[in-house]
Amino acid sequence: MKPMDGLLVLDFTQFMSGPLCTMILSDLGAEVIKFERPPVGDTSRFSPPGKMGASSYYISLNRGKKSVLLNLNDEGQKTAFLEIVKRADILVENFKPGTMEKFGVGYDALKEINPRLVYAAISGYGQTGPLRQKGALDLVIQAVSGLMSITGELNGEPLKSGTSFSDAASGLFATIGILAALRKVQETGQGDYIDISMLDSTFALLENAIARYCLTEIVPKPLGNRHPSAAPFQAFETKNGKVFVCSISDENWQSLAKGINRPDLAADPRFRTMLLRQQNVDALGAAIQDELKSWTAEDLMAAMDKAGIVNGQINTIDKVVTHPQILARNMLMNVSYPGAEPMKTAALPIKMRSLPEESDSYCAGLGEDTLDVMVNYGGLGKAEAENMYRDIFAAVDKVVSERAIK
C-alpha cells in the first residue's frame, strides 16, 4: 500500500511546475487524471528529443497519470467533469489567475459541490499583487527573482541555473501545501485553496543571499563555484577531472591542509581564520591548486575522505546515470509509452520503508483514458461518450500523426 492510495487528483497542468507536483502525488499512490484540451493537449508531448512518438521531456514529468480529453466549453463534457469533481480530493492547475473561473470551475464554484476539495493553483507571480496577470516561464522567474544575478562568475553575465529551478521549486512547494491541506481535511472536513507563486518559491530558496542583504545592505554578487562565507570551498583541477572540496571551519581547514601534505598553508597568517581565508580567497585557491595539479581525482577524494573533508567529483550526466550510488538507490526507472520503447527517467527520490520501489511505470497517450473516465467517473453512458468524442478522437489522431516525434 502506498501513502496516498485512494486519493483522486484532477490535473490541469502543463510544462513542468504542475506536472512535477502531480507526478509526485502519483508516485506516492494517488490516482491522477490529467485533463488535456483537444486536439493538441499538453504541448510538451511534442517536445524533442524523443523517439517513436514519445517525448523524453513529457515522459519524465507525466508517468503514472491517466489522460482525458476535456473541452470545458462543451456543456456535456463540463457536466461530466463536475460529476468527477464530486469524488475528487485534489485539483492542481497552473494557468494564469482567473482562467479556471472563466470556465466556471474555479475554487469557489467547485467547493460548493465538494467542500473537501484541496485546490492548488500555481502561477508565475501568485493570485495577488501588481504582476498577478503577467505571464511567466522558468527563466523569466530566475531573472526577476534575482537568482540569475548571483549565478555565474564575478564580472560575468548573469546566468540561469542548469535546470528549471523555479519550476521545480514551485512544484515542490505546491506538493508540500497539498499535503498540509489534506491534514486539515482530516481534522475539519474542509478543503482549502493553495496559492503558489513561482516568484515566491524562488525567492524563498535564495535564503543566504536575502538574509545577507537585509543585514548588511551589500548587494550579493555571483561567486562562481565559491561559497559566500567559507573557504576553501570550491572545485580544484586534478590530472583527470575537477573535485569539489569544502572546508567549513577552522579545524576542518587544518585537517584539509594536512590531508594534501601542505600543513604550511594552515600556518600561513593569511589563512588562519575563516574570515582571513575569505579575504584572501584567491591566493588560497591558487596555493591549493598548485599542489593538486599533480594529483588524480581518486587520490584527492581518498585523502579528503580520510581527513574528514566533504568532497566530490564534478560528474557529467553520462557519469551520473551509471554512478554506483545512483544505481544502488534505484534512481532510474523505465517508463513505457504507447507504441514506443521504454525510456529511462529519474525515479522518485522519496524512500520510505512502507513505499515499494518501482523500476517500471507507464505514461498514457493523449486521451487514452477518456472513455473509461467519462463513463465510470463522469456518469456518461458508453454510447453517449463514444458519440461525444468520435470527432474529437479523429482530430487528436491527426495532430499526433503530424506532430509526434518520429
C-alpha positions as a Python dict, from the first residue, in 0.01 Angstrom:
ca = {
    (1, 'M'): (0, 0, 0),
    (2, 'K'): (120, 350, -85),
    (3, 'P'): (67, 655, 141),
    (4, 'M'): (-176, 829, -96),
    (5, 'D'): (-370, 527, -217),
    (6, 'G'): (-739, 608, -258),
    (7, 'L'): (-692, 979, -328),
    (8, 'L'): (-811, 1121, -661),
    (9, 'V'): (-619, 1410, -820),
    (10, 'L'): (-754, 1621, -1107),
    (11, 'D'): (-460, 1757, -1304),
    (12, 'F'): (-497, 2071, -1518),
    (13, 'T'): (-125, 2135, -1554),
    (14, 'Q'): (131, 2158, -1831),
    (15, 'F'): (503, 2219, -1883),
    (16, 'M'): (691, 2146, -1555),
    (17, 'S'): (582, 2303, -1225),
    (18, 'G'): (236, 2148, -1209),
    (19, 'P'): (322, 1816, -1377),
    (20, 'L'): (609, 1766, -1132),
    (21, 'C'): (370, 1815, -841),
    (22, 'T'): (108, 1573, -972),
    (23, 'M'): (370, 1315, -1072),
    (24, 'I'): (498, 1308, -715),
    (25, 'L'): (141, 1257, -592),
    (26, 'S'): (103, 973, -841),
    (27, 'D'): (431, 813, -734),
    (28, 'L'): (304, 825, -376),
    (29, 'G'): (-9, 634, -472),
    (30, 'A'): (-272, 889, -575),
    (31, 'E'): (-482, 831, -884),
    (32, 'V'): (-409, 1123, -1115),
    (33, 'I'): (-635, 1217, -1406),
    (34, 'K'): (-463, 1461, -1640),
    (35, 'F'): (-717, 1666, -1835),
    (36, 'E'): (-595, 1787, -2174),
    (37, 'R'): (-775, 2017, -2415),
    (38, 'P'): (-827, 1858, -2757),
    (39, 'P'): (-693, 1824, -3010),
    (40, 'V'): (-336, 1916, -2903),
    (41, 'G'): (-332, 1850, -2529),
    (42, 'D'): (-20, 1935, -2331),
    (43, 'T'): (214, 2073, -2598),
    (44, 'S'): (518, 1935, -2418),
    (45, 'R'): (409, 1593, -2552),
    (46, 'F'): (576, 1702, -2874),
    (47, 'S'): (895, 1850, -2724),
    (48, 'P'): (1220, 1698, -2858),
    (49, 'P'): (1416, 1487, -2811),
    (50, 'G'): (1214, 1172, -2837),
    (51, 'K'): (1156, 858, -3039),
    (52, 'M'): (867, 655, -3177),
    (53, 'G'): (619, 929, -3089),
    (54, 'A'): (731, 973, -2730),
    (55, 'S'): (893, 1288, -2586),
    (56, 'S'): (1156, 1227, -2319),
    (57, 'Y'): (1066, 1562, -2157),
    (58, 'Y'): (696, 1479, -2136),
    (59, 'I'): (752, 1128, -2009),
    (60, 'S'): (991, 1248, -1738),
    (61, 'L'): (709, 1453, -1579),
    (62, 'N'): (390, 1261, -1653),
    (63, 'R'): (436, 896, -1567),
    (64, 'G'): (159, 719, -1381),
    (65, 'K'): (-122, 954, -1489),
    (66, 'K'): (-438, 891, -1686),
    (67, 'S'): (-504, 1118, -1985),
    (68, 'V'): (-854, 1251, -2052),
    (69, 'L'): (-961, 1491, -2327),
    (70, 'L'): (-1176, 1775, -2194),
    (71, 'N'): (-1318, 2088, -2354),
    (72, 'L'): (-1487, 2293, -2083),
    (73, 'N'): (-1673, 2493, -2350),
    (74, 'D'): (-1870, 2177, -2427),
    (75, 'E'): (-2162, 2154, -2184),
    (76, 'G'): (-2180, 1776, -2196),
    (77, 'Q'): (-1812, 1735, -2114),
    (78, 'K'): (-1831, 2004, -1846),
    (79, 'T'): (-2127, 1832, -1679),
    (80, 'A'): (-1935, 1505, -1673),
    (81, 'F'): (-1633, 1684, -1531),
    (82, 'L'): (-1839, 1831, -1246),
    (83, 'E'): (-1953, 1479, -1159),
    (84, 'I'): (-1589, 1378, -1135),
    (85, 'V'): (-1517, 1675, -907),
    (86, 'K'): (-1767, 1539, -654),
    (87, 'R'): (-1542, 1240, -585),
    (88, 'A'): (-1206, 1420, -616),
    (89, 'D'): (-969, 1502, -329),
    (90, 'I'): (-724, 1737, -503),
    (91, 'L'): (-717, 1964, -807),
    (92, 'V'): (-394, 2119, -937),
    (93, 'E'): (-373, 2383, -1211),
    (94, 'N'): (-101, 2617, -1335),
    (95, 'F'): (-286, 2867, -1551),
    (96, 'K'): (-285, 3245, -1525),
    (97, 'P'): (-505, 3365, -1237),
    (98, 'G'): (-872, 3371, -1335),
    (99, 'T'): (-851, 3115, -1616),
    (100, 'M'): (-1047, 2841, -1441),
    (101, 'E'): (-1301, 3099, -1323),
    (102, 'K'): (-1371, 3195, -1686),
    (103, 'F'): (-1493, 2840, -1741),
    (104, 'G'): (-1698, 2841, -1422),
    (105, 'V'): (-1474, 2585, -1249),
    (106, 'G'): (-1266, 2800, -1014),
    (107, 'Y'): (-1225, 2703, -650),
    (108, 'D'): (-1525, 2898, -521),
    (109, 'A'): (-1753, 2718, -767),
    (110, 'L'): (-1606, 2373, -712),
    (111, 'K'): (-1609, 2388, -332),
    (112, 'E'): (-1986, 2428, -348),
    (113, 'I'): (-2016, 2077, -489),
    (114, 'N'): (-1719, 1933, -297),
    (115, 'P'): (-1630, 2117, 27),
    (116, 'R'): (-1343, 1873, 94),
    (117, 'L'): (-1160, 1965, -227),
    (118, 'V'): (-797, 2077, -193),
    (119, 'Y'): (-730, 2317, -481),
    (120, 'A'): (-372, 2416, -567),
    (121, 'A'): (-307, 2698, -815),
    (122, 'I'): (50, 2752, -938),
    (123, 'S'): (123, 3071, -1131),
    (124, 'G'): (418, 3293, -1213),
    (125, 'Y'): (352, 3568, -960),
    (126, 'G'): (63, 3439, -748),
    (127, 'Q'): (-304, 3527, -725),
    (128, 'T'): (-243, 3873, -574),
    (129, 'G'): (-11, 4168, -637),
    (130, 'P'): (54, 4401, -932),
    (131, 'L'): (205, 4127, -1152),
    (132, 'R'): (-63, 3862, -1094),
    (133, 'Q'): (-177, 3866, -1460),
    (134, 'K'): (173, 3878, -1610),
    (135, 'G'): (286, 3569, -1796),
    (136, 'A'): (589, 3379, -1670),
    (137, 'L'): (821, 3095, -1756),
    (138, 'D'): (1102, 2943, -1554),
    (139, 'L'): (1387, 3152, -1698),
    (140, 'V'): (1193, 3476, -1660),
    (141, 'I'): (1132, 3399, -1292),
    (142, 'Q'): (1501, 3313, -1245),
    (143, 'A'): (1574, 3661, -1380),
    (144, 'V'): (1308, 3854, -1188),
    (145, 'S'): (1379, 3676, -858),
    (146, 'G'): (1747, 3775, -854),
    (147, 'L'): (1866, 3416, -891),
    (148, 'M'): (2045, 3490, -1218),
    (149, 'S'): (2220, 3791, -1062),
    (150, 'I'): (2404, 3565, -816),
    (151, 'T'): (2471, 3280, -1060),
    (152, 'G'): (2790, 3267, -1267),
    (153, 'E'): (3133, 3422, -1230),
    (154, 'L'): (3214, 3761, -1080),
    (155, 'N'): (3200, 4032, -1350),
    (156, 'G'): (3044, 3783, -1592),
    (157, 'E'): (2700, 3779, -1750),
    (158, 'P'): (2410, 3673, -1526),
    (159, 'L'): (2345, 3303, -1583),
    (160, 'K'): (2047, 3075, -1547),
    (161, 'S'): (2057, 2759, -1342),
    (162, 'G'): (2145, 2441, -1529),
    (163, 'T'): (1797, 2307, -1455),
    (164, 'S'): (1446, 2455, -1435),
    (165, 'F'): (1497, 2574, -1078),
    (166, 'S'): (1188, 2796, -1045),
    (167, 'D'): (956, 2538, -1198),
    (168, 'A'): (1089, 2269, -966),
    (169, 'A'): (1071, 2491, -658),
    (170, 'S'): (708, 2586, -716),
    (171, 'G'): (609, 2228, -796),
    (172, 'L'): (765, 2104, -472),
    (173, 'F'): (611, 2382, -262),
    (174, 'A'): (272, 2301, -416),
    (175, 'T'): (314, 1938, -313),
    (176, 'I'): (401, 2041, 43),
    (177, 'G'): (99, 2270, 56),
    (178, 'I'): (-130, 1994, -67),
    (179, 'L'): (-7, 1751, 197),
    (180, 'A'): (-64, 2013, 468),
    (181, 'A'): (-415, 2085, 338),
    (182, 'L'): (-502, 1715, 337),
    (183, 'R'): (-421, 1709, 707),
    (184, 'K'): (-668, 1993, 755),
    (185, 'V'): (-932, 1796, 564),
    (186, 'Q'): (-881, 1506, 804),
    (187, 'E'): (-936, 1732, 1104),
    (188, 'T'): (-1214, 1962, 980),
    (189, 'G'): (-1371, 1806, 672),
    (190, 'Q'): (-1298, 2128, 482),
    (191, 'G'): (-1065, 2167, 186),
    (192, 'D'): (-852, 2470, 111),
    (193, 'Y'): (-715, 2691, -165),
    (194, 'I'): (-337, 2688, -210),
    (195, 'D'): (-179, 2984, -392),
    (196, 'I'): (175, 2905, -512),
    (197, 'S'): (385, 3167, -689),
    (198, 'M'): (695, 3072, -887),
    (199, 'L'): (849, 3404, -783),
    (200, 'D'): (774, 3344, -414),
    (201, 'S'): (911, 2990, -435),
    (202, 'T'): (1238, 3101, -593),
    (203, 'F'): (1276, 3399, -360),
    (204, 'A'): (1229, 3173, -57),
    (205, 'L'): (1515, 2949, -171),
    (206, 'L'): (1764, 3233, -219),
    (207, 'E'): (1800, 3203, 163),
    (208, 'N'): (2154, 3327, 238),
    (209, 'A'): (2153, 3596, -31),
    (210, 'I'): (1832, 3752, 103),
    (211, 'A'): (1939, 3731, 468),
    (212, 'R'): (2286, 3874, 396),
    (213, 'Y'): (2149, 4171, 205),
    (214, 'C'): (1883, 4250, 465),
    (215, 'L'): (2154, 4253, 732),
    (216, 'T'): (2437, 4432, 550),
    (217, 'E'): (2263, 4613, 260),
    (218, 'I'): (2550, 4490, 42),
    (219, 'V'): (2417, 4356, -289),
    (220, 'P'): (2531, 3992, -330),
    (221, 'K'): (2737, 3919, -639),
    (222, 'P'): (2798, 3594, -824),
    (223, 'L'): (3080, 3388, -677),
    (224, 'G'): (3117, 3117, -936),
    (225, 'N'): (3171, 2790, -753),
    (226, 'R'): (3279, 2953, -428),
    (227, 'H'): (3091, 2995, -102),
    (228, 'P'): (2996, 3343, 29),
    (229, 'S'): (3145, 3282, 374),
    (230, 'A'): (3350, 2959, 380),
    (231, 'A'): (3692, 2896, 223),
    (232, 'P'): (3835, 2691, 68),
    (233, 'F'): (3501, 2585, -74),
    (234, 'Q'): (3548, 2532, -447),
    (235, 'A'): (3647, 2299, -728),
    (236, 'F'): (4010, 2210, -792),
    (237, 'E'): (4157, 2067, -1111),
    (238, 'T'): (4332, 1731, -1092),
    (239, 'K'): (4500, 1526, -1362),
    (240, 'N'): (4171, 1360, -1454),
    (241, 'G'): (3888, 1590, -1357),
    (242, 'K'): (3766, 1851, -1111),
    (243, 'V'): (3692, 1773, -747),
    (244, 'F'): (3487, 1995, -520),
    (245, 'V'): (3643, 2040, -175),
    (246, 'C'): (3462, 2203, 116),
    (247, 'S'): (3617, 2342, 434),
    (248, 'I'): (3351, 2457, 681),
    (249, 'S'): (3551, 2551, 993),
    (250, 'D'): (3900, 2643, 1112),
    (251, 'E'): (3950, 2291, 1248),
    (252, 'N'): (3832, 2150, 918),
    (253, 'W'): (4086, 2366, 737),
    (254, 'Q'): (4370, 2232, 950),
    (255, 'S'): (4272, 1877, 851),
    (256, 'L'): (4244, 1971, 484),
    (257, 'A'): (4590, 2129, 475),
    (258, 'K'): (4746, 1822, 637),
    (259, 'G'): (4549, 1594, 404),
    (260, 'I'): (4707, 1749, 94),
    (261, 'N'): (5052, 1749, 255),
    (262, 'R'): (5060, 2126, 294),
    (263, 'P'): (5046, 2195, 671),
    (264, 'D'): (5240, 2514, 599),
    (265, 'L'): (4925, 2662, 445),
    (266, 'A'): (4739, 2619, 773),
    (267, 'A'): (5017, 2808, 950),
    (268, 'D'): (5020, 3092, 696),
    (269, 'P'): (4892, 3406, 876),
    (270, 'R'): (4679, 3493, 572),
    (271, 'F'): (4477, 3173, 614),
    (272, 'R'): (4448, 3115, 990),
    (273, 'T'): (4080, 3203, 1031),
    (274, 'M'): (3770, 3167, 817),
    (275, 'L'): (3745, 3544, 780),
    (276, 'L'): (4110, 3574, 672),
    (277, 'R'): (4073, 3287, 426),
    (278, 'Q'): (3768, 3454, 277),
    (279, 'Q'): (3956, 3784, 245),
    (280, 'N'): (4248, 3608, 74),
    (281, 'V'): (4046, 3351, -115),
    (282, 'D'): (4223, 3399, -449),
    (283, 'A'): (4569, 3344, -301),
    (284, 'L'): (4439, 3048, -101),
    (285, 'G'): (4281, 2885, -404),
    (286, 'A'): (4593, 2935, -614),
    (287, 'A'): (4817, 2779, -349),
    (288, 'I'): (4596, 2472, -314),
    (289, 'Q'): (4554, 2435, -690),
    (290, 'D'): (4931, 2445, -741),
    (291, 'E'): (4960, 2144, -510),
    (292, 'L'): (4670, 1946, -655),
    (293, 'K'): (4754, 1973, -1025),
    (294, 'S'): (4972, 1661, -994),
    (295, 'W'): (4708, 1460, -805),
    (296, 'T'): (4446, 1228, -953),
    (297, 'A'): (4082, 1285, -864),
    (298, 'E'): (4070, 946, -693),
    (299, 'D'): (4374, 1018, -475),
    (300, 'L'): (4239, 1359, -375),
    (301, 'M'): (3897, 1224, -281),
    (302, 'A'): (4055, 942, -81),
    (303, 'A'): (4278, 1190, 104),
    (304, 'M'): (3984, 1418, 178),
    (305, 'D'): (3771, 1128, 299),
    (306, 'K'): (4049, 1024, 535),
    (307, 'A'): (4080, 1381, 663),
    (308, 'G'): (3705, 1414, 716),
    (309, 'I'): (3662, 1679, 447),
    (310, 'V'): (3343, 1686, 241),
    (311, 'N'): (3430, 1636, -126),
    (312, 'G'): (3302, 1504, -456),
    (313, 'Q'): (3399, 1483, -821),
    (314, 'I'): (3220, 1704, -1074),
    (315, 'N'): (3047, 1449, -1295),
    (316, 'T'): (2891, 1483, -1637),
    (317, 'I'): (2541, 1340, -1686),
    (318, 'D'): (2672, 1026, -1859),
    (319, 'K'): (2877, 951, -1548),
    (320, 'V'): (2589, 1023, -1311),
    (321, 'V'): (2341, 782, -1473),
    (322, 'T'): (2591, 497, -1428),
    (323, 'H'): (2716, 608, -1086),
    (324, 'P'): (2721, 319, -835),
    (325, 'Q'): (2540, 528, -573),
    (326, 'I'): (2260, 624, -814),
    (327, 'L'): (2221, 261, -918),
    (328, 'A'): (2227, 137, -559),
    (329, 'R'): (1946, 379, -474),
    (330, 'N'): (1734, 265, -772),
    (331, 'M'): (1715, 621, -902),
    (332, 'L'): (1642, 523, -1263),
    (333, 'M'): (1319, 374, -1388),
    (334, 'N'): (1181, 259, -1723),
    (335, 'V'): (870, 438, -1849),
    (336, 'S'): (664, 291, -2132),
    (337, 'Y'): (457, 492, -2381),
    (338, 'P'): (211, 362, -2642),
    (339, 'G'): (397, 241, -2948),
    (340, 'A'): (739, 333, -2811),
    (341, 'E'): (1023, 150, -2643),
    (342, 'P'): (1064, 222, -2268),
    (343, 'M'): (1268, 528, -2178),
    (344, 'K'): (1475, 579, -1865),
    (345, 'T'): (1393, 871, -1635),
    (346, 'A'): (1482, 973, -1281),
    (347, 'A'): (1280, 786, -1020),
    (348, 'L'): (1112, 916, -705),
    (349, 'P'): (1380, 1025, -453),
    (350, 'I'): (1150, 974, -153),
    (351, 'K'): (1250, 645, 7),
    (352, 'M'): (1008, 507, 267),
    (353, 'R'): (1015, 166, 429),
    (354, 'S'): (645, 126, 355),
    (355, 'L'): (670, 251, -4),
    (356, 'P'): (765, -14, -260),
    (357, 'E'): (1035, 96, -502),
    (358, 'E'): (931, 67, -865),
    (359, 'S'): (1155, 16, -1165),
    (360, 'D'): (881, 42, -1429),
    (361, 'S'): (598, 285, -1499),
    (362, 'Y'): (365, 390, -1779),
    (363, 'C'): (283, 722, -1945),
    (364, 'A'): (-57, 743, -2114),
    (365, 'G'): (-102, 855, -2471),
    (366, 'L'): (-308, 1167, -2545),
    (367, 'G'): (-669, 1100, -2443),
    (368, 'E'): (-606, 731, -2382),
    (369, 'D'): (-833, 708, -2076),
    (370, 'T'): (-1109, 944, -2190),
    (371, 'L'): (-1394, 698, -2240),
    (372, 'D'): (-1314, 495, -1929),
    (373, 'V'): (-1307, 801, -1702),
    (374, 'M'): (-1607, 975, -1856),
    (375, 'V'): (-1819, 660, -1823),
    (376, 'N'): (-1701, 532, -1485),
    (377, 'Y'): (-1637, 866, -1315),
    (378, 'G'): (-1836, 1121, -1515),
    (379, 'G'): (-2163, 932, -1537),
    (380, 'L'): (-2188, 918, -1916),
    (381, 'G'): (-2328, 616, -2093),
    (382, 'K'): (-2080, 425, -2308),
    (383, 'A'): (-2261, 503, -2633),
    (384, 'E'): (-2308, 865, -2526),
    (385, 'A'): (-1937, 904, -2456),
    (386, 'E'): (-1835, 736, -2780),
    (387, 'N'): (-2064, 964, -2979),
    (388, 'M'): (-1945, 1274, -2790),
    (389, 'Y'): (-1579, 1201, -2860),
    (390, 'R'): (-1585, 1038, -3205),
    (391, 'D'): (-1487, 1351, -3398),
    (392, 'I'): (-1253, 1464, -3121),
    (393, 'F'): (-1056, 1139, -3135),
    (394, 'A'): (-1021, 1178, -3512),
    (395, 'A'): (-884, 1531, -3469),
    (396, 'V'): (-642, 1412, -3200),
    (397, 'D'): (-515, 1130, -3420),
    (398, 'K'): (-445, 1381, -3696),
    (399, 'V'): (-248, 1611, -3463),
    (400, 'V'): (-48, 1325, -3316),
    (401, 'S'): (40, 1188, -3660),
    (402, 'E'): (165, 1532, -3767),
    (403, 'R'): (348, 1643, -3453),
    (404, 'A'): (470, 1332, -3275),
    (405, 'I'): (846, 1287, -3265),
    (406, 'K'): (939, 1009, -3504),
}
